[in-house]
C-alpha cells in the first residue's frame, strides 16, 4: 500500500483488517486464523493452507467477531464455526503477558507508604 504524506510517497507494506473491530493495521499486529475441520484455529506461523482471516489478539475483538457472525463470512462457509481453540490461545497469551518479568518488576517498585 502506498500512502501520501505531503508530496512524498511512503510504502508502508501490506495492510489487513481485523474481522472483530474492522480496524485496518499491519499484519504483524494481528493473529491469522484459518478453518480446520469446522473449527477456527490460530495460525501463529502464518503457514497453514486455506483462506485466512485476521484478528487482533484481544478477547474483545473475538467477542465482536462472534457477535457480528464474521467468521462464516470471512471464510465463506455455511453455518457456525467452533472458536474455542482461538479463545484458548488468546487466554494463554493473556496469561503470559500478565506473568511477564516486567510486570513483576513493576510490582516490586511499589513503595510502602508507612
Secondary structure, DSSP 4 states (H G I P E B T S, - for coil): -EEEETTEEEE---EEEBTTT--EEEGGGEEEEEEETTEEEE-TTS---S-EEEEESSHHHHHHHHHTTHHHHHHT-SS--B-HHHHHHHHHHHHHHHTSHHHHHHHHH-----
